[in-house]
Amino acid sequence: MKADKIRELDNTELGTQSKDVSEQLFRLRFQMSMGQTDGLKKLRVLKKDRARMLGILREREIHPELAPAPSTKPKAKKAKAEKPAVVKAAKKVSSPKAAASGAKEKK
């Protein structure tokens, strides 16, 4: 990724991109140690991209006026799963006498 494209991202997006690249580096190093891949070129590119991202983040910490304004794009909210309605079981009374006797027992 070019430095110009990295500079266009705001700090939160840049942080998430940096974490993603770190995870990719970990997986690639792991695969290389297991002998599953020969991704030396990709490893070098990812390391340089991550270094650019971290450098730009540090630059923005030192000079916050250089950071672009946060994007005002509305983020899509995840739909919350609706909880099923709680149905309370009503006591069934077979006869009025039973209801009266139940009321007396509670007192």
Summary of the structure (lengths in Angstrom):
residues: 107
radius of gyration: 30.4
end to end distance: 77.4
largest distance: 86.8
contacts: 192
relative contact order: 0.12
helix: 63%
strand: 0%
